[in-house]
Amino acid sequence: MVLIGLALGASAWAALTPIRSTSRDVIFEIPKGTWARRVAGNKIEILPSKIRLTLGLKDVLVLKNMDDVPQVFGPTLMMPGQSFRLPFAVASDYQFACTAHASGQMTVIVEPMPESVWARVGWRLRAVKERSWWR
């Protein structure tokens, strides 16, 4: 009975509480040795194939190249130790070339702010699921 009450309370909070944020950096780091492991034939997955950002939260994608060699993300060449910040102004799906990703491609999905009750619930559930993958 207590678990049902907690589940209903959490659902109500997820549905009714507005999502607020002034800005948030979504940070991904390319670790040292990534290129060497890839050249050695190791299949490594350091970045997800899709990154989801929310436009209304002013999400900013931040990539940090901690590898020993330059990495390419879209039109940008990131030198070792360099960071790259990419804010988005339009909700859309973006395709980028990415040398740190196994497929050489990465998709950034920029979604509008979830306004409806069910959209907020879905957004929060997806955020919990995705955080558990890359953190």
Beta strands, then each sheet from edge to edge (+ up, - down):
strand 1: 24-30
strand 2: 50-54
strand 3: 59-65
strand 4: 71-73
strand 5: 76-78
strand 6: 83-87
strand 7: 92-97
strand 8: 105-111
sheet 1: 1+ 3+ 6-
sheet 2: 2+ 8+ 7-
sheet 3: 4+ 5-
end
